[in-house]
Structures are given as structure tokens and as C-alpha cells.
Amino acid sequence: MIPNPRHLILNLLLGAGGEPLPARTAVAASALFGLRENSVRVALVRLVAQGLVEPATRGSYRLGPQAAGLAADVAQWRAAASRLRDWSGGWIAVYAAPGAAPEGGAGRRALRLARARALDLLGLRQLDRGLHLRPDNLEGGAGAVRDRLARLGLDGDAAVFAAHDLDPVRERRARALWDGAALNRGYRSTAQRLQRWLARADRLPLADAARESFTFGHDAIRQLVFDPLLPAPLVDADARHGFIDTVVRFDAAGHTIWKRFRQENAA
């Protein structure tokens, strides 16, 4: 994977734990992927203009106000398992009417994109037109899901509520909204790939270790961030637990590698 400068900068800041990112470190990191210095500096200027990044100290940057909500939500991935509770068979439902936004075409598109991203991050899938479901196995139930969707930009007209006693046809359709077998394969294959990499990481040159840990770590964390966190028997919960533990260990190793990389490129 060769990231574009914008995504690379945002991911470096998301992984920096609140520490400012010097521009020269962003340039050095971009060089690992064959990106030019000028494209990195242009990306920084545009991100500042969009409010996604802001100057921290002279020559360094931090996440801006427009990225704060998403950053806070994504940062919760390490605690994914702690947000789960036993499933009694009920559902969280979101009804988001497909009506047009008053701003016109551009407004409708922005509303649709924000809605789709928010629903996807919470693992919700469409059962009927405008009606999305997920198992009610998240701590806090419908109230917590409602608050998180609002932080992620779901329009305020959407109704979020607990649903029970679906008719048999809809119950079968609801349980089939996710491909549990594919999710299980993903847990196992990603965990095995990360474990193999960790076993040889100490033998890699620093530049290779930094590049590969960024690439593999980005993909694994994205997989976890967008994981629907389904209960058993819809997925293999033990396989997911092993996957999460491996991603946490990989992330810790990646932070150590990138700390060394930042130190070597700080002078």
C-alpha cells in the first residue's frame, strides 16, 4: 500500500498519541513510500485549511478541531472488547429517512456520506429501506449507540431505538446481514500475518520496519475499527479476541519502531 500524503499525515497524527508531528518527520516518513517532499507540504497546507490539522509549535502540527471527533472515536479501538455485553437476541435499530437535505444536491450527498460512515462504524446494516439493525450487544444499549452516532455526524432526525420480537422472516434476514464466515477468516488470517511479522521484526532495517509496521498496522486497525463486533453465534468470538490481542501487541511494537524513527529524524 502506498498512502497518499493526506492519509499518511492523518494516520501519523492519529498514532502519535497527542504528540505534535514535526513537518520534517512527516517528510521523512513520506519518503519511505516514495512520496515527494513538495506533495507532503502541500497536503499539510490543505489539511490546515480544512481544519483537520493545526499548527502546534513552529514547524510541527497536531490534529485540528474537524478531526477531533473521529480521532476520539477511532482511538477507542483498543478497548473494543470491553464495549461488549452478552446478547439476549434483541436488536438496535436506526431509522434514517431517505429524504433530501435542504441544501440541495451537495447537501444530500454530504448527508448520505456522513450517514453511511456513521452507520458502518457502528456495524449497522440495512434490513428494509431506511431501517438499519445491529445486535444489541454493546454496553449502554440504544442510548450509547445514539450518542456515538451523533458524535460521528448522523443527522439528528434519525431515530435510534431497541427492537425486539421481529417476525420470523425478518429475524432470519437480520441474522444474515453479515458474513460471519468471512469475518472469522479475516480474524485468523490477519492475526497470523501480524504474528509472522512480529517474529522477524527485530531483524529488519529501521526504514523497512517503519514502513511495514505502518502498512500492516494501518490495515489491521482499520479492520478492527470497522468490525461490527457481533456476538456469538454470528461470529467466532474467540477468534476475534485473539485477533484483537494480536493487533494490540503489533501496535505496541509499531509505536516503539516509530519512536526510534522520529528520534533519528528529529535532528
Contacts in CASP RR format, 6 or more apart in sequence:
PFRMAT RR
TARGET T0000
AUTHOR 0000-0000-0000
METHOD contacts of the structure
MODEL  1
MIPNPRHLILNLLLGAGGEPLPARTAVAASALFGLRENSVRVALVRLVAQ
GLVEPATRGSYRLGPQAAGLAADVAQWRAAASRLRDWSGGWIAVYAAPGA
APEGGAGRRALRLARARALDLLGLRQLDRGLHLRPDNLEGGAGAVRDRLA
RLGLDGDAAVFAAHDLDPVRERRARALWDGAALNRGYRSTAQRLQRWLAR
ADRLPLADAARESFTFGHDAIRQLVFDPLLPAPLVDADARHGFIDTVVRF
DAAGHTIWKRFRQENAA
1 215 0 8 1.000
1 218 0 8 1.000
1 219 0 8 1.000
2 33 0 8 1.000
2 34 0 8 1.000
2 35 0 8 1.000
3 11 0 8 1.000
3 33 0 8 1.000
3 35 0 8 1.000
3 218 0 8 1.000
4 35 0 8 1.000
4 43 0 8 1.000
5 30 0 8 1.000
5 35 0 8 1.000
5 39 0 8 1.000
5 40 0 8 1.000
5 42 0 8 1.000
5 43 0 8 1.000
6 43 0 8 1.000
6 46 0 8 1.000
6 47 0 8 1.000
8 26 0 8 1.000
8 29 0 8 1.000
8 30 0 8 1.000
8 33 0 8 1.000
8 35 0 8 1.000
8 40 0 8 1.000
9 21 0 8 1.000
9 26 0 8 1.000
9 40 0 8 1.000
9 43 0 8 1.000
9 44 0 8 1.000
9 47 0 8 1.000
9 53 0 8 1.000
9 61 0 8 1.000
10 47 0 8 1.000
10 52 0 8 1.000
10 53 0 8 1.000
10 63 0 8 1.000
10 67 0 8 1.000
11 214 0 8 1.000
11 218 0 8 1.000
12 21 0 8 1.000
12 25 0 8 1.000
12 26 0 8 1.000
12 29 0 8 1.000
13 21 0 8 1.000
13 53 0 8 1.000
13 61 0 8 1.000
13 62 0 8 1.000
13 63 0 8 1.000
13 67 0 8 1.000
13 71 0 8 1.000
14 63 0 8 1.000
14 71 0 8 1.000
14 74 0 8 1.000
14 75 0 8 1.000
15 255 0 8 1.000
18 62 0 8 1.000
18 63 0 8 1.000
20 56 0 8 1.000
20 57 0 8 1.000
20 60 0 8 1.000
20 61 0 8 1.000
20 62 0 8 1.000
21 56 0 8 1.000
21 60 0 8 1.000
21 61 0 8 1.000
21 62 0 8 1.000
22 59 0 8 1.000
22 60 0 8 1.000
22 262 0 8 1.000
22 266 0 8 1.000
23 40 0 8 1.000
23 41 0 8 1.000
23 44 0 8 1.000
23 59 0 8 1.000
23 60 0 8 1.000
23 61 0 8 1.000
24 265 0 8 1.000
24 266 0 8 1.000
25 261 0 8 1.000
25 262 0 8 1.000
25 265 0 8 1.000
25 266 0 8 1.000
26 40 0 8 1.000
26 44 0 8 1.000
26 61 0 8 1.000
27 37 0 8 1.000
27 40 0 8 1.000
27 41 0 8 1.000
28 261 0 8 1.000
28 265 0 8 1.000
29 210 0 8 1.000
29 214 0 8 1.000
29 261 0 8 1.000
29 265 0 8 1.000
30 36 0 8 1.000
30 37 0 8 1.000
30 39 0 8 1.000
30 40 0 8 1.000
31 37 0 8 1.000
32 207 0 8 1.000
32 210 0 8 1.000
32 211 0 8 1.000
32 214 0 8 1.000
33 211 0 8 1.000
44 53 0 8 1.000
44 61 0 8 1.000
47 53 0 8 1.000
47 61 0 8 1.000
48 54 0 8 1.000
48 55 0 8 1.000
48 61 0 8 1.000
50 66 0 8 1.000
51 64 0 8 1.000
51 65 0 8 1.000
51 66 0 8 1.000
51 67 0 8 1.000
52 63 0 8 1.000
52 64 0 8 1.000
52 66 0 8 1.000
52 67 0 8 1.000
53 61 0 8 1.000
53 62 0 8 1.000
53 63 0 8 1.000
53 64 0 8 1.000
53 67 0 8 1.000
54 61 0 8 1.000
54 62 0 8 1.000
54 63 0 8 1.000
54 64 0 8 1.000
54 65 0 8 1.000
55 61 0 8 1.000
55 62 0 8 1.000
56 62 0 8 1.000
63 71 0 8 1.000
69 151 0 8 1.000
69 152 0 8 1.000
70 152 0 8 1.000
72 151 0 8 1.000
73 121 0 8 1.000
73 148 0 8 1.000
73 151 0 8 1.000
73 152 0 8 1.000
74 221 0 8 1.000
74 225 0 8 1.000
76 83 0 8 1.000
77 221 0 8 1.000
77 224 0 8 1.000
77 225 0 8 1.000
77 247 0 8 1.000
78 248 0 8 1.000
78 251 0 8 1.000
80 224 0 8 1.000
80 227 0 8 1.000
80 229 0 8 1.000
80 244 0 8 1.000
81 240 0 8 1.000
81 241 0 8 1.000
81 244 0 8 1.000
82 139 0 8 1.000
83 138 0 8 1.000
83 139 0 8 1.000
83 229 0 8 1.000
84 137 0 8 1.000
84 138 0 8 1.000
84 139 0 8 1.000
84 229 0 8 1.000
84 231 0 8 1.000
85 137 0 8 1.000
85 138 0 8 1.000
85 139 0 8 1.000
85 140 0 8 1.000
86 137 0 8 1.000
86 231 0 8 1.000
87 135 0 8 1.000
87 136 0 8 1.000
87 137 0 8 1.000
87 231 0 8 1.000
87 232 0 8 1.000
88 136 0 8 1.000
89 135 0 8 1.000
89 136 0 8 1.000
89 164 0 8 1.000
90 135 0 8 1.000
90 136 0 8 1.000
90 162 0 8 1.000
90 163 0 8 1.000
90 164 0 8 1.000
91 133 0 8 1.000
91 134 0 8 1.000
91 135 0 8 1.000
91 136 0 8 1.000
91 162 0 8 1.000
91 163 0 8 1.000
91 164 0 8 1.000
91 166 0 8 1.000
91 174 0 8 1.000
92 124 0 8 1.000
92 133 0 8 1.000
92 134 0 8 1.000
92 135 0 8 1.000
92 136 0 8 1.000
92 138 0 8 1.000
92 141 0 8 1.000
92 142 0 8 1.000
92 145 0 8 1.000
92 160 0 8 1.000
92 161 0 8 1.000
92 162 0 8 1.000
92 163 0 8 1.000
93 131 0 8 1.000
93 132 0 8 1.000
93 133 0 8 1.000
93 159 0 8 1.000
93 160 0 8 1.000
93 161 0 8 1.000
93 162 0 8 1.000
93 163 0 8 1.000
94 119 0 8 1.000
94 124 0 8 1.000
94 131 0 8 1.000
94 132 0 8 1.000
94 133 0 8 1.000
94 145 0 8 1.000
94 149 0 8 1.000
94 154 0 8 1.000
94 158 0 8 1.000
94 159 0 8 1.000
94 160 0 8 1.000
95 130 0 8 1.000
95 131 0 8 1.000
95 132 0 8 1.000
95 158 0 8 1.000
95 159 0 8 1.000
96 115 0 8 1.000
96 119 0 8 1.000
96 130 0 8 1.000
96 132 0 8 1.000
96 154 0 8 1.000
96 155 0 8 1.000
96 157 0 8 1.000
96 158 0 8 1.000
96 159 0 8 1.000
97 130 0 8 1.000
97 157 0 8 1.000
97 158 0 8 1.000
98 129 0 8 1.000
98 130 0 8 1.000
100 108 0 8 1.000
101 107 0 8 1.000
101 108 0 8 1.000
101 110 0 8 1.000
101 111 0 8 1.000
103 110 0 8 1.000
111 155 0 8 1.000
114 152 0 8 1.000
114 153 0 8 1.000
114 154 0 8 1.000
114 155 0 8 1.000
115 153 0 8 1.000
115 154 0 8 1.000
115 155 0 8 1.000
115 158 0 8 1.000
117 152 0 8 1.000
118 149 0 8 1.000
118 152 0 8 1.000
118 153 0 8 1.000
118 154 0 8 1.000
119 132 0 8 1.000
119 149 0 8 1.000
119 154 0 8 1.000
120 226 0 8 1.000
121 152 0 8 1.000
121 225 0 8 1.000
121 226 0 8 1.000
122 134 0 8 1.000
122 145 0 8 1.000
122 148 0 8 1.000
122 149 0 8 1.000
122 152 0 8 1.000
123 134 0 8 1.000
123 226 0 8 1.000
123 227 0 8 1.000
123 228 0 8 1.000
123 229 0 8 1.000
124 132 0 8 1.000
124 133 0 8 1.000
124 134 0 8 1.000
125 132 0 8 1.000
125 133 0 8 1.000
125 134 0 8 1.000
125 177 0 8 1.000
125 178 0 8 1.000
125 228 0 8 1.000
126 132 0 8 1.000
126 177 0 8 1.000
127 133 0 8 1.000
127 170 0 8 1.000
127 173 0 8 1.000
127 174 0 8 1.000
127 177 0 8 1.000
128 170 0 8 1.000
133 163 0 8 1.000
133 174 0 8 1.000
133 177 0 8 1.000
134 145 0 8 1.000
134 228 0 8 1.000
134 230 0 8 1.000
135 230 0 8 1.000
135 231 0 8 1.000
135 234 0 8 1.000
136 142 0 8 1.000
136 162 0 8 1.000
136 163 0 8 1.000
137 229 0 8 1.000
137 230 0 8 1.000
137 231 0 8 1.000
138 144 0 8 1.000
138 145 0 8 1.000
138 229 0 8 1.000
141 162 0 8 1.000
142 160 0 8 1.000
142 161 0 8 1.000
142 162 0 8 1.000
143 160 0 8 1.000
145 160 0 8 1.000
146 160 0 8 1.000
149 158 0 8 1.000
149 160 0 8 1.000
150 156 0 8 1.000
166 174 0 8 1.000
175 234 0 8 1.000
178 228 0 8 1.000
178 230 0 8 1.000
178 234 0 8 1.000
178 235 0 8 1.000
180 230 0 8 1.000
180 234 0 8 1.000
180 235 0 8 1.000
183 227 0 8 1.000
183 228 0 8 1.000
183 230 0 8 1.000
183 235 0 8 1.000
183 240 0 8 1.000
184 235 0 8 1.000
184 236 0 8 1.000
184 239 0 8 1.000
186 223 0 8 1.000
186 243 0 8 1.000
187 235 0 8 1.000
187 236 0 8 1.000
187 239 0 8 1.000
187 240 0 8 1.000
187 242 0 8 1.000
187 243 0 8 1.000
188 239 0 8 1.000
188 243 0 8 1.000
190 219 0 8 1.000
190 220 0 8 1.000
190 223 0 8 1.000
190 243 0 8 1.000
190 246 0 8 1.000
190 247 0 8 1.000
191 239 0 8 1.000
191 242 0 8 1.000
191 243 0 8 1.000
191 246 0 8 1.000
191 247 0 8 1.000
193 216 0 8 1.000
194 216 0 8 1.000
194 217 0 8 1.000
194 220 0 8 1.000
194 246 0 8 1.000
194 247 0 8 1.000
194 249 0 8 1.000
194 250 0 8 1.000
195 246 0 8 1.000
197 212 0 8 1.000
197 213 0 8 1.000
197 216 0 8 1.000
197 250 0 8 1.000
198 249 0 8 1.000
198 250 0 8 1.000
198 253 0 8 1.000
201 209 0 8 1.000
201 213 0 8 1.000
201 253 0 8 1.000
201 257 0 8 1.000
204 212 0 8 1.000
206 257 0 8 1.000
206 260 0 8 1.000
206 261 0 8 1.000
206 264 0 8 1.000
207 261 0 8 1.000
209 254 0 8 1.000
209 257 0 8 1.000
210 257 0 8 1.000
210 258 0 8 1.000
210 261 0 8 1.000
213 250 0 8 1.000
213 253 0 8 1.000
213 254 0 8 1.000
213 257 0 8 1.000
213 258 0 8 1.000
214 258 0 8 1.000
216 250 0 8 1.000
217 247 0 8 1.000
217 250 0 8 1.000
217 251 0 8 1.000
217 254 0 8 1.000
220 247 0 8 1.000
220 250 0 8 1.000
221 247 0 8 1.000
221 251 0 8 1.000
224 243 0 8 1.000
224 244 0 8 1.000
224 247 0 8 1.000
227 240 0 8 1.000
229 240 0 8 1.000
231 237 0 8 1.000
END
